[in-house]
Amino acid sequence: MNSSKVIQLVVENNLCIGCGLCVYKCPSDALEMKWNSEGFLVANEIKSCDCEGKCLEVCPFNPFPKDEVKTENEISDLFLKNSPNFHKKIGKYNNIYAGFSEEFRLNSSSGGLGTYILTELLENKIVDHIFSIKETKKSGVFYEYSVSSSKSDLLIASKTRYFPVTLSTVFSKIDNLEGKIAIVGVGCFIKAIRLAQNSDPKLKDKIPFLIGIICGGVKSKFFTEYLASKINIKSENIHNPQFRKKNIESSASDYSFACENEDEVEKSIRMKTVGEMWGTGLFKNNACDFCDDVTTELADISLGDAWMDPFDKDGKGTNVIVTRSLLAENLIKKGIQNKSLKVDFLPLENFLASQEGSFNHRHLGLPARIEIAKKNNQLVPPKRNEKEKVPFDFKLVQKQRIKVRAESLEIWKSNPDAKSFDAAMEKPLKKLKLYTEIYHKRRRLNYLRSRFYEILKERILFKNNPN
């Protein structure tokens, strides 16, 4: 049996993120998405493949991409060439904003900008269908990509879902759907779509708009099971999980996980009481450690949470917004003019500060993770920051995060119980916390030292030139 290149070079190197574009692209119909033992959807080979690597062309973690699509920089040159601004951390863009939709804010995880944009696209006949994530009645799945063709359909899909999904459920229908399509996705999924558009020009016309969701990492379905276990609901009894239930009387970060048990009784837990779930890498996909796209650089518009003062004080939710195409910019301006949106320009430095933790991990720490992977003979895709130097203390942080990620999946797989899991993860998490504190203290000392010399230099200059 001829083995698919995407299986050999991506799946077997633990780099599959589950986007499913390889399933759509494979002319041999040799691939399908299945759950693996770590709770992720990954490509599986179901028959002999002779597509000569076509499946690999659309993979966002292809270790050997063509030069024209080597990194997000090259891909953005193909699709966002008219964007007037560029920053090495956020890619090409038109403008940066912060704000919310008056109509959709309270029924969305953040400020409702995603639902607003998609509604505008539908109602103005710019697109005819939306590919986004909705609830499903399939046992143990909870959510999957589905097609919305009206505002009422769309409103069902207005919440954040920290659950593995795949585009293969909707891309199988794309050739039979009449009209144009907009798609919502995290950075790696958006990249896969751009790669598909590059290899198949008809998809450029078919998919005129992409909404990128700023992502902190793709979680295993074990994450949902763990949170449910924290409120004494077994995995087989989870119904209607909600990952970002707002508390509008509190701050933006004071949200809860909630789900119903077998008796349809809703239980919830405030995420603040659970502990750090994102910076530690718990239940995260390995491929995320080799992603340097913090802000979904290849989308027409990028949306995230405004984790900064004063927006983080408002429990109703606020979006940060990065427009990258003229259409996206015009949609935002129109919303401001007709007062559907309460949105203002956001200074670049404020936006960068709002994503500082993610920039540190994905950019500054990436070379250390690549170095570790290569020492273990693992293939990794080419990255823009891989040759940067990483301080020794931050290397320790990266090494321990890798261990925490892997151990969390193994421990839950063998004993899916929150109490046992917390006990087993206590020691590796404490070690990670210690290394992180050492790193932060060193950074703080370096900052204070540099400020001291700056002030000293200013005083000397003033003393020598008082006028």
Secondary structure as the mmCIF struct_conf table of DSSP 4:
data_model
#
loop_
_struct_conf.conf_type_id
_struct_conf.id
_struct_conf.beg_label_comp_id
_struct_conf.beg_label_asym_id
_struct_conf.beg_label_seq_id
_struct_conf.end_label_comp_id
_struct_conf.end_label_asym_id
_struct_conf.end_label_seq_id
HELX_LH_PP_P HELX_LH_PP_P1 ASN A 2 SER A 4
HELX_RH_AL_P HELX_RH_AL_P1 LYS A 5 LEU A 9
TURN_TY1_P TURN_TY1_P1 VAL A 10 VAL A 10
HELX_RH_3T_P HELX_RH_3T_P1 VAL A 11 ASN A 13
TURN_TY1_P TURN_TY1_P2 ASN A 14 ASN A 14
HELX_RH_AL_P HELX_RH_AL_P2 LEU A 21 LYS A 25
TURN_TY1_P TURN_TY1_P3 PRO A 27 SER A 28
STRN STRN1 LEU A 31 TRP A 35
TURN_TY1_P TURN_TY1_P4 SER A 37 GLU A 38
BEND BEND1 GLY A 39 GLY A 39
STRN STRN2 LEU A 41 GLU A 45
BEND BEND2 LYS A 47 LYS A 47
BEND BEND3 CYS A 51 CYS A 51
TURN_TY1_P TURN_TY1_P5 GLU A 52 GLY A 53
HELX_RH_AL_P HELX_RH_AL_P3 LYS A 54 GLU A 57
TURN_TY1_P TURN_TY1_P6 VAL A 58 VAL A 58
TURN_TY1_P TURN_TY1_P7 PRO A 60 PHE A 61
BEND BEND4 PRO A 63 PHE A 64
HELX_RH_3T_P HELX_RH_3T_P2 ASP A 67 VAL A 69
BEND BEND5 LYS A 70 THR A 71
HELX_RH_AL_P HELX_RH_AL_P4 GLU A 72 PHE A 79
TURN_TY1_P TURN_TY1_P8 LYS A 81 ASN A 82
STRN STRN3 ASN A 85 HIS A 87
TURN_TY1_P TURN_TY1_P9 LYS A 88 ILE A 90
STRN STRN4 GLY A 91 TYR A 93
BEND BEND6 ASN A 94 ASN A 94
STRN STRN5 ASN A 95 SER A 101
TURN_TY1_P TURN_TY1_P10 GLU A 102 PHE A 104
HELX_RH_3T_P HELX_RH_3T_P3 ARG A 105 ASN A 107
BEND BEND7 SER A 108 GLY A 112
HELX_RH_AL_P HELX_RH_AL_P5 LEU A 113 GLU A 123
TURN_TY1_P TURN_TY1_P11 ASN A 124 LYS A 125
BEND BEND8 ILE A 126 ILE A 126
BEND BEND9 ASP A 128 ASP A 128
STRN STRN6 HIS A 129 GLU A 135
BEND BEND10 LYS A 138 LYS A 138
TURN_TY1_P TURN_TY1_P12 SER A 139 VAL A 141
STRN STRN7 TYR A 143 SER A 148
BEND BEND11 SER A 150 SER A 150
HELX_RH_AL_P HELX_RH_AL_P6 LYS A 151 LEU A 155
TURN_TY1_P TURN_TY1_P13 ILE A 156 ALA A 157
BEND BEND12 LYS A 159 LYS A 159
BEND BEND13 PHE A 163 PHE A 163
TURN_TY1_P TURN_TY1_P14 LEU A 167 LEU A 167
HELX_RH_AL_P HELX_RH_AL_P7 SER A 168 PHE A 171
TURN_TY1_P TURN_TY1_P15 SER A 172 LYS A 173
HELX_RH_3T_P HELX_RH_3T_P4 ILE A 174 ASN A 176
BEND BEND14 GLY A 179 GLY A 179
STRN STRN8 ILE A 181 VAL A 186
HELX_RH_AL_P HELX_RH_AL_P8 GLY A 187 SER A 199
TURN_TY1_P TURN_TY1_P16 PRO A 201 PRO A 201
HELX_RH_AL_P HELX_RH_AL_P9 LYS A 202 LYS A 206
STRN STRN9 PHE A 209 ILE A 213
HELX_LH_PP_P HELX_LH_PP_P2 ILE A 214 ILE A 214
BEND BEND15 GLY A 216 GLY A 216
HELX_LH_PP_P HELX_LH_PP_P3 VAL A 218 VAL A 218
STRN STRN10 LYS A 219 LYS A 219
HELX_LH_PP_P HELX_LH_PP_P4 SER A 220 SER A 220
HELX_RH_AL_P HELX_RH_AL_P10 LYS A 221 LYS A 230
TURN_TY1_P TURN_TY1_P17 ILE A 231 ASN A 232
HELX_RH_3T_P HELX_RH_3T_P5 SER A 235 ASN A 237
STRN STRN11 HIS A 239 LYS A 245
TURN_TY1_P TURN_TY1_P18 ILE A 248 GLU A 249
BEND BEND16 SER A 250 SER A 250
TURN_TY1_P TURN_TY1_P19 ALA A 252 SER A 253
STRN STRN12 SER A 256 GLU A 260
TURN_TY1_P TURN_TY1_P20 GLU A 262 ASP A 263
BEND BEND17 GLU A 264 GLU A 264
STRN STRN13 GLU A 266 ARG A 270
HELX_RH_3T_P HELX_RH_3T_P6 MET A 271 THR A 273
TURN_TY1_P TURN_TY1_P21 VAL A 274 VAL A 274
BEND BEND18 TRP A 278 TRP A 278
TURN_TY1_P TURN_TY1_P22 GLY A 279 THR A 280
TURN_TY1_P TURN_TY1_P23 LEU A 282 PHE A 283
STRN STRN14 LYS A 284 LYS A 284
HELX_RH_3T_P HELX_RH_3T_P7 ASN A 286 PHE A 290
BEND BEND19 VAL A 294 THR A 295
TURN_TY1_P TURN_TY1_P24 GLU A 297 LEU A 298
BEND BEND20 ALA A 299 ASP A 300
STRN STRN15 ILE A 301 ASP A 305
BEND BEND21 MET A 308 MET A 308
TURN_TY1_P TURN_TY1_P25 ASP A 309 PRO A 310
HELX_RH_3T_P HELX_RH_3T_P8 PHE A 311 LYS A 313
TURN_TY1_P TURN_TY1_P26 GLY A 315 LYS A 316
STRN STRN16 ASN A 319 THR A 323
BEND BEND22 SER A 325 SER A 325
HELX_RH_AL_P HELX_RH_AL_P11 LEU A 326 GLN A 337
TURN_TY1_P TURN_TY1_P27 ASN A 338 LYS A 339
BEND BEND23 SER A 340 SER A 340
STRN STRN17 LEU A 341 PHE A 345
HELX_RH_AL_P HELX_RH_AL_P12 LEU A 348 SER A 354
TURN_TY1_P TURN_TY1_P28 GLN A 355 GLN A 355
HELX_RH_AL_P HELX_RH_AL_P13 GLU A 356 PHE A 359
HELX_RH_PI_P HELX_RH_PI_P1 ASN A 360 LEU A 364
BEND BEND24 GLY A 365 GLY A 365
HELX_RH_AL_P HELX_RH_AL_P14 LEU A 366 LYS A 375
TURN_TY1_P TURN_TY1_P29 ASN A 376 ASN A 377
TURN_TY1_P TURN_TY1_P30 ARG A 384 LYS A 387
BEND BEND25 GLU A 388 GLU A 388
HELX_RH_AL_P HELX_RH_AL_P15 PHE A 392 SER A 414
HELX_RH_AL_P HELX_RH_AL_P16 ALA A 418 ASN A 464
#
